[in-house]
Amino acid sequence: MDQQGESRFAYRGVPPGVVPYYVAVEVGAVALLVLAVPSTKPAPREWLFFAVLLASAVVQTELSAKTERMRRFLSRNPHVSVASVWYFAGALVLPPVLAAVLAVLVYGHLWGRTAGGVPGSRLYRATCSAATLVVTVFAAGAVADVAGPIAAGLTLALVNTLLVMVGFKLHEPGRPFLSLAGSVSENLLDAATLCLGVVAAALLPVRPWLVPLLVLPVVLLHRGELGRRLELRARDPKTGLLTSGEWRARAEAELSRAARTGGDCGILMLDLDHFKRVNDTYGHLAGDDVLRAVAGAVRAEVRVYDSVGRFGGERSSSCCCRGSGGSTRWRSRSGSATRWRRWPS
């Protein structure tokens, strides 16, 4: 059961077309495995590569399970998994069947450790995701044999993205298809993990014991992506200023620091006069332009480590810290900048 009391096995409320698509992907994955198994005879060296990649993936998942759970909780687009480092390396150096088994084991362990407490996490989705990885790994391995690792990486990214986007589109028919492709930063994260996968594949034949050293960079890359997402959630979408809650937290920290050290900490509150008149006369889009212009003017007058936030409506606040007598001078500069700026109408 999930936190809302629904079974993880249930298909309740699934839109039409989802189940047939999932079944088609899963049947395709099983067919690929059945056709490839008879001709697969892994060498002892390949079993060693398999063990190294699987162990590295398990350790990386254990070190970043909380980070992965939070990223899944915050994600609305198809989720970019850093575990592709390990199964892409497998696609480059292992027989297709062994690479596919590696991908399923890595994903299964990842899902088991991070799915708890994440809304919308369902076993039928995880099963289809595992089948998608099997198809993706087979496609990447086939291209790698012909065109090399770069083409294989592009193939893995393209096939996986398209299969997942179709599944998401069936679940959310109202969303534009291209919006499911993810942001630029998410796709850069995907590219970075594939690059690390190429490094792992290059190390395995010559220095397999060095591959586990990639675990720490992958963990830090993962945490960096979570930090970026949390930073975005701490910003007001209209102005780019800190949200009220985030500003309060930072201001309280600065006030505590000033009390401990005897330093300065200035706070300036801004309230735009006649802002309602702007909205009533020119419309709310023009009002948003005014808010963004004011936010830009205030940010131009503060230092990098000063905190500027929006309280809501036309009210904003700023916290000037770590200065000696700088608060008064900064207040004067900010006041004159906002007073004399010509705002677009």
C-alpha positions as CSV (number, residue, x, y, z in Angstrom):
1,M,0.0,0.0,0.0
2,D,1.1,3.6,-0.6
3,Q,0.7,6.6,1.7
4,Q,-2.8,7.2,0.3
5,G,-4.0,3.7,1.1
6,E,-4.0,2.4,-2.5
7,S,-2.4,-0.8,-3.6
8,R,0.8,-0.5,-5.5
9,F,-0.5,-3.3,-7.7
10,A,-3.8,-1.6,-8.6
11,Y,-4.6,-0.3,-12.1
12,R,-7.4,1.8,-10.7
13,G,-8.1,5.0,-12.6
14,V,-5.5,4.1,-15.4
15,P,-6.5,5.9,-18.6
16,P,-7.4,3.9,-21.7
17,G,-4.4,2.7,-23.7
18,V,-1.9,2.6,-20.8
19,V,-2.3,-1.1,-20.1
20,P,-2.0,-2.3,-23.8
21,Y,1.1,-0.1,-24.2
22,Y,2.7,-1.4,-21.1
23,V,2.0,-5.0,-22.0
24,A,3.4,-4.5,-25.5
25,V,6.7,-3.1,-24.1
26,E,6.9,-5.9,-21.6
27,V,6.2,-8.6,-24.2
28,G,8.8,-7.0,-26.5
29,A,11.4,-7.1,-23.7
30,V,10.7,-10.8,-22.9
31,A,10.9,-11.7,-26.6
32,L,14.3,-10.1,-26.9
33,L,15.6,-12.0,-23.9
34,V,14.1,-15.3,-25.1
35,L,15.6,-15.0,-28.5
36,A,19.1,-13.9,-27.2
37,V,19.5,-16.4,-24.3
38,P,20.3,-19.5,-26.4
39,S,23.3,-17.8,-28.1
40,T,24.6,-16.2,-24.9
41,K,27.6,-17.8,-23.2
42,P,29.3,-15.2,-21.0
43,A,33.1,-15.6,-20.5
44,P,34.4,-15.6,-16.9
45,R,35.8,-12.1,-17.6
46,E,32.4,-10.8,-18.5
47,W,31.0,-12.2,-15.3
48,L,33.6,-10.2,-13.4
49,F,32.5,-7.1,-15.3
50,F,28.9,-7.8,-14.4
51,A,29.8,-8.3,-10.7
52,V,31.8,-5.0,-10.5
53,L,29.1,-3.0,-12.2
54,L,26.3,-4.5,-10.0
55,A,28.3,-4.0,-6.8
56,S,29.1,-0.4,-7.7
57,A,25.4,0.3,-8.5
58,V,24.2,-1.2,-5.2
59,V,26.7,0.9,-3.2
60,Q,25.8,4.1,-5.1
61,T,22.1,3.5,-4.5
62,E,22.6,2.9,-0.8
63,L,24.6,6.1,-0.5
64,S,22.0,8.2,-2.4
65,A,18.7,6.5,-1.5
66,K,17.4,9.6,0.4
67,T,18.4,11.9,-2.4
68,E,16.8,9.7,-5.0
69,R,13.6,9.5,-3.0
70,M,13.4,13.3,-2.7
71,R,14.1,13.7,-6.5
72,R,11.3,11.3,-7.3
73,F,9.0,13.2,-5.0
74,L,9.8,16.5,-6.7
75,S,9.7,15.2,-10.2
76,R,6.9,15.9,-12.6
77,N,8.6,15.0,-15.9
78,P,10.1,11.5,-16.7
79,H,12.7,10.9,-14.1
80,V,16.4,10.9,-15.1
81,S,18.2,8.1,-13.2
82,V,21.9,8.4,-12.6
83,A,21.9,4.5,-12.4
84,S,22.3,4.6,-16.2
85,V,26.0,5.0,-15.6
86,W,26.2,1.3,-14.7
87,Y,23.8,-0.3,-17.2
88,F,25.1,1.8,-20.1
89,A,28.6,0.6,-19.3
90,G,27.1,-2.9,-19.3
91,A,25.6,-2.4,-22.7
92,L,29.0,-1.5,-24.0
93,V,31.0,-4.4,-22.6
94,L,28.6,-7.2,-21.8
95,P,26.5,-9.6,-23.9
96,P,23.0,-8.1,-24.4
97,V,21.3,-10.6,-22.1
98,L,23.8,-10.0,-19.3
99,A,23.5,-6.3,-19.8
100,A,19.7,-6.5,-19.7
101,V,19.8,-8.6,-16.5
102,L,22.2,-6.0,-15.0
103,A,19.8,-3.2,-15.9
104,V,16.8,-5.0,-14.4
105,L,18.6,-5.8,-11.1
106,V,20.0,-2.3,-10.8
107,Y,16.6,-0.7,-11.4
108,G,14.8,-3.3,-9.2
109,H,17.1,-2.5,-6.2
110,L,16.8,1.2,-6.9
111,W,13.0,1.1,-7.0
112,G,12.8,-1.1,-3.9
113,R,14.9,1.3,-1.9
114,T,13.3,4.6,-3.0
115,A,9.7,4.0,-4.0
116,G,8.3,4.0,-0.5
117,G,6.4,7.2,0.3
118,V,6.6,8.6,-3.2
119,P,3.0,9.4,-4.5
120,G,2.1,7.6,-7.7
121,S,4.7,4.9,-7.3
122,R,3.1,1.7,-8.7
123,L,4.5,-1.8,-9.3
124,Y,3.0,-2.0,-12.8
125,R,4.9,1.2,-13.7
126,A,8.1,-0.2,-12.3
127,T,7.6,-3.4,-14.3
128,C,7.2,-1.4,-17.5
129,S,10.2,0.8,-16.7
130,A,12.3,-2.4,-16.2
131,A,11.1,-3.7,-19.6
132,T,11.9,-0.3,-21.2
133,L,15.4,-0.7,-19.9
134,V,15.7,-4.1,-21.4
135,V,14.7,-2.8,-24.9
136,T,16.9,0.2,-24.5
137,V,20.0,-1.8,-23.5
138,F,19.5,-4.2,-26.4
139,A,19.2,-1.2,-28.8
140,A,22.3,0.5,-27.4
141,G,24.4,-2.7,-27.4
142,A,23.5,-3.3,-31.1
143,V,24.5,0.2,-32.1
144,A,27.7,0.0,-30.0
145,D,28.9,-3.0,-32.0
146,V,28.6,-1.0,-35.2
147,A,29.0,2.7,-34.5
148,G,30.8,3.0,-31.2
149,P,30.0,4.3,-27.7
150,I,28.9,7.8,-28.7
151,A,26.2,6.5,-31.1
152,A,25.2,3.9,-28.5
153,G,24.8,6.6,-25.9
154,L,22.6,8.7,-28.2
155,T,20.6,5.5,-29.0
156,L,20.1,4.7,-25.4
157,A,18.9,8.2,-24.6
158,L,16.6,8.5,-27.6
159,V,15.0,5.1,-27.3
160,N,14.5,5.3,-23.5
161,T,13.2,8.9,-23.7
162,L,10.7,8.1,-26.5
163,L,9.3,4.9,-24.8
164,V,8.9,6.8,-21.4
165,M,7.4,9.9,-23.0
166,V,4.7,7.7,-24.8
167,G,3.8,6.1,-21.4
168,F,3.6,9.5,-19.7
169,K,1.5,10.9,-22.6
170,L,-1.0,8.1,-22.2
171,H,-1.2,8.8,-18.4
172,E,-1.6,12.6,-19.0
173,P,-3.2,13.1,-22.4
174,G,-3.6,16.8,-21.8
175,R,0.1,17.6,-21.6
176,P,2.0,18.6,-24.8
177,F,4.2,15.8,-25.9
178,L,7.5,17.8,-26.0
179,S,7.0,19.1,-22.5
180,L,7.7,15.5,-21.4
181,A,11.2,15.6,-22.7
182,G,12.5,17.3,-19.6
183,S,14.4,20.5,-19.0
184,V,17.8,21.4,-20.4
185,S,19.4,20.7,-17.0
186,E,17.7,17.3,-16.8
187,N,19.0,16.3,-20.2
188,L,22.4,17.5,-19.3
189,L,22.3,15.3,-16.3
190,D,21.4,12.4,-18.5
191,A,24.3,13.2,-20.8
192,A,26.7,13.4,-17.9
193,T,25.7,10.0,-16.6
194,L,26.2,8.5,-20.1
195,C,29.7,10.0,-20.2
196,L,30.5,8.4,-16.9
197,G,29.2,5.1,-18.3
198,V,31.7,5.4,-21.2
199,V,34.5,5.9,-18.6
200,A,33.4,2.9,-16.7
201,A,33.3,0.8,-19.9
202,A,36.8,1.9,-20.8
203,L,38.1,1.0,-17.4
204,L,36.6,-2.4,-17.1
205,P,38.8,-4.3,-19.6
206,V,42.1,-2.8,-18.3
207,R,41.5,-1.7,-14.6
208,P,38.2,-3.1,-13.4
209,W,39.1,-2.4,-9.7
210,L,39.1,1.4,-10.6
211,V,35.4,1.4,-11.6
212,P,34.1,1.6,-8.0
213,L,35.9,4.9,-7.7
214,L,33.2,6.4,-9.9
215,V,30.6,5.8,-7.2
216,L,31.4,8.9,-5.3
217,P,31.3,11.3,-8.3
218,V,27.9,9.8,-9.3
219,V,26.6,10.3,-5.7
220,L,27.8,13.9,-5.7
221,L,26.3,14.5,-9.2
222,H,23.0,13.2,-7.8
223,R,23.0,15.5,-4.8
224,G,23.9,18.5,-7.0
225,E,20.8,17.9,-9.1
226,L,18.6,17.7,-6.0
227,G,20.2,20.9,-4.7
228,R,19.3,22.6,-8.0
229,R,15.7,21.5,-7.7
230,L,15.3,22.6,-4.1
231,E,16.8,26.0,-5.0
232,L,14.2,26.4,-7.8
233,R,11.4,25.6,-5.3
234,A,12.8,28.3,-2.9
235,R,12.3,31.0,-5.6
236,D,9.1,32.9,-6.4
237,P,8.2,31.9,-10.1
238,K,7.1,35.5,-11.0
239,T,10.1,37.4,-9.8
240,G,12.9,35.0,-9.1
241,L,13.1,36.3,-5.6
242,L,13.1,34.0,-2.5
243,T,9.8,32.8,-1.3
244,S,8.4,34.1,1.9
245,G,9.3,31.0,3.9
246,E,12.8,30.7,2.5
247,W,13.5,34.4,3.2
248,R,12.3,34.1,6.7
249,A,14.6,31.1,7.3
250,R,17.6,33.0,5.9
251,A,16.8,36.2,7.8
252,E,16.4,34.4,11.1
253,A,19.8,32.7,10.5
254,E,21.4,36.1,9.8
255,L,19.7,37.7,12.9
256,S,21.0,34.9,15.1
257,R,24.5,35.3,13.6
258,A,24.5,39.0,14.2
259,A,23.3,38.5,17.8
260,R,26.2,36.0,18.4
261,T,28.9,38.1,16.8
262,G,27.7,41.6,17.5
263,G,27.7,42.3,13.7
264,D,25.2,44.3,11.6
265,C,22.1,42.9,10.0
266,G,19.7,45.3,8.2
267,I,16.2,44.5,7.0
268,L,14.4,46.7,4.5
269,M,10.7,46.3,3.6
270,L,9.3,47.5,0.3
271,D,5.7,48.1,-0.6
272,L,4.8,49.3,-4.1
273,D,2.3,52.2,-3.9
274,H,-0.8,52.1,-6.2
275,F,0.2,48.6,-7.5
276,K,-3.5,47.6,-7.6
277,R,-4.1,50.6,-10.0
278,V,-1.5,49.1,-12.4
279,N,-3.3,45.7,-12.4
280,D,-6.7,47.3,-12.8
281,T,-5.6,49.7,-15.6
282,Y,-3.1,47.6,-17.6
283,G,-3.9,44.0,-16.5
284,H,-2.2,41.4,-14.4
285,L,0.5,40.6,-17.0
286,A,1.7,44.3,-16.9
287,G,1.6,44.0,-13.1
288,D,3.9,41.0,-13.3
289,D,6.2,43.0,-15.5
290,V,6.4,45.7,-12.8
291,L,7.1,43.2,-10.1
292,R,9.9,41.7,-12.2
293,A,11.4,45.1,-12.9
294,V,11.3,46.1,-9.2
295,A,12.9,42.7,-8.3
296,G,15.7,43.3,-10.8
297,A,16.3,46.8,-9.5
298,V,16.6,45.7,-5.9
299,R,18.8,42.7,-6.8
300,A,21.1,45.0,-8.7
301,E,21.7,47.1,-5.5
302,V,22.5,44.2,-3.2
303,R,25.5,42.0,-2.8
304,V,25.6,38.3,-3.8
305,Y,25.1,37.0,-0.3
306,D,22.3,39.4,0.7
307,S,18.8,37.8,0.7
308,V,15.9,39.4,-1.3
309,G,12.4,37.8,-1.0
310,R,8.8,38.4,-1.9
311,F,6.2,38.3,0.8
312,G,3.3,38.2,-1.6
313,G,1.4,40.7,-3.7
314,E,3.4,43.9,-4.0
315,R,5.4,43.5,-0.8
316,S,9.1,42.4,-0.8
317,S,11.8,42.4,1.8
318,S,15.5,42.4,1.8
319,C,18.1,41.3,4.4
320,C,21.4,43.0,4.3
321,C,24.1,41.2,6.3
322,R,27.8,41.0,7.2
323,G,28.4,44.7,6.9
324,S,29.7,47.5,9.0
325,G,27.4,50.4,8.7
326,G,26.5,49.1,5.2
327,S,22.8,48.7,5.9
328,T,22.0,52.4,5.9
329,R,24.0,53.1,2.7
330,W,22.4,50.1,1.0
331,R,18.9,51.2,2.1
332,S,19.6,54.6,0.5
333,R,20.8,53.1,-2.8
334,S,17.9,50.7,-3.0
335,G,15.4,53.4,-2.3
336,S,16.7,55.8,-4.9
337,A,17.0,53.0,-7.5
338,T,13.4,52.0,-7.2
339,R,12.1,55.6,-6.8
340,W,13.7,56.9,-10.0
341,R,13.5,53.9,-12.3
342,R,11.1,54.4,-15.2
343,W,8.9,51.3,-15.3
344,P,7.4,50.0,-18.6
345,S,3.7,50.4,-19.0
